Amino acid sequence: MEQGRKEKINAYKRRRLNGGVYQIKNLINGKCLLQSTTDLAGSKNRFDFSCYTGSCISYKLQKEWTIFGKDSFVFEVLEELTQKETQTEKEFSEDIKTLEEIWMEKIDPDILY
């Protein structure tokens, strides 16, 4: 039984990450919170959980989350990256941050939270 557990832990450590840049967009006024992550699925799950519980996912959104409600916000993936087999987590994280910087230049700063 211990061997199976160790194998699962090693497999988890060897998994390739799927990250990227996403936005949480206010459908009422078009403003968005731009974010990046090395774990897109985890970020989406946190957003879904915050909607389910009615809690706001970010203090930057809190005021409008309270005014407009959770249903006025959507989670949108803008670009995805999958970790290369030869990449360390740190290298992958740096690539994700670079991707976020590129997206920051693409988006009108007036619509960002």
C-alpha positions in Angstrom: 0.0 0.0 0.0 2.9 2.4 0.9 4.4 1.8 -2.6 1.2 2.8 -4.4 1.1 6.0 -2.4 4.7 6.9 -3.2 4.0 6.2 -6.9 1.1 8.6 -6.8 3.1 11.3 -5.1 5.9 10.9 -7.7 3.5 11.0 -10.6 1.9 14.2 -9.1 5.4 15.8 -8.9 6.2 14.8 -12.5 2.9 16.1 -14.0 3.2 18.9 -16.5 1.5 22.1 -15.4 -1.1 23.9 -17.5 -1.0 27.6 -16.9 -1.7 30.9 -18.6 -3.3 34.3 -18.5 -7.0 34.8 -17.6 -9.3 37.6 -16.8 -12.3 38.0 -14.5 -14.5 40.2 -16.4 -17.4 42.4 -15.2 -20.2 41.9 -17.8 -21.9 45.1 -16.7 -19.2 47.7 -17.2 -16.5 45.7 -19.2 -13.8 46.1 -16.6 -11.5 43.2 -15.9 -9.0 41.8 -13.5 -6.0 40.4 -15.4 -4.2 37.5 -13.7 -1.7 34.7 -14.5 -1.2 31.3 -13.0 0.7 28.1 -13.4 -2.5 26.3 -12.6 -5.5 27.4 -14.7 -7.8 24.6 -13.5 -7.1 25.6 -9.8 -7.8 29.3 -10.6 -11.0 28.4 -12.3 -12.1 26.2 -9.4 -11.4 29.1 -6.9 -13.5 31.4 -9.0 -16.3 28.8 -9.2 -16.1 28.2 -5.5 -16.3 31.9 -4.7 -19.4 32.3 -7.0 -21.0 29.3 -5.3 -20.4 30.7 -1.8 -21.1 34.3 -2.8 -17.7 35.4 -1.6 -15.6 37.7 -3.7 -12.4 36.2 -5.2 -10.3 39.4 -5.0 -10.4 42.5 -2.9 -10.0 44.6 -6.1 -13.4 43.4 -7.2 -15.1 43.5 -3.8 -17.0 46.8 -4.3 -18.5 46.0 -7.7 -19.0 42.3 -6.7 -21.2 43.6 -3.9 -23.0 46.1 -6.2 -23.6 43.9 -9.3 -23.5 40.4 -7.8 -21.5 37.3 -8.6 -23.5 36.6 -11.8 -22.1 39.7 -13.4 -18.6 38.3 -13.5 -17.1 35.6 -15.8 -13.8 33.7 -15.8 -12.2 33.8 -19.3 -8.9 32.2 -20.3 -7.0 34.5 -22.6 -4.0 32.2 -23.4 -2.8 28.9 -22.2 0.7 27.4 -21.9 1.7 23.8 -21.0 4.9 23.2 -19.2 7.5 21.6 -21.4 9.0 18.4 -20.2 12.5 20.0 -19.8 11.2 23.1 -17.9 11.5 23.5 -14.2 8.5 25.0 -12.3 10.5 28.2 -11.9 11.2 28.5 -15.6 7.5 27.8 -16.4 6.4 30.4 -13.8 8.7 33.0 -15.5 7.2 32.2 -18.9 3.7 32.7 -17.5 4.7 36.1 -16.0 6.2 37.2 -19.3 2.9 36.1 -21.0 1.0 38.2 -18.5 3.2 41.3 -19.2 2.5 40.8 -22.9 -1.3 40.8 -22.2 -1.0 43.8 -19.9 0.3 45.8 -23.0 -2.6 44.5 -25.2 -5.4 45.6 -22.8 -6.6 49.1 -22.4 -5.4 50.1 -18.9 -8.7 52.1 -18.4 -10.6 48.8 -18.1 -8.4 47.1 -15.6 -9.1 46.9 -11.9 
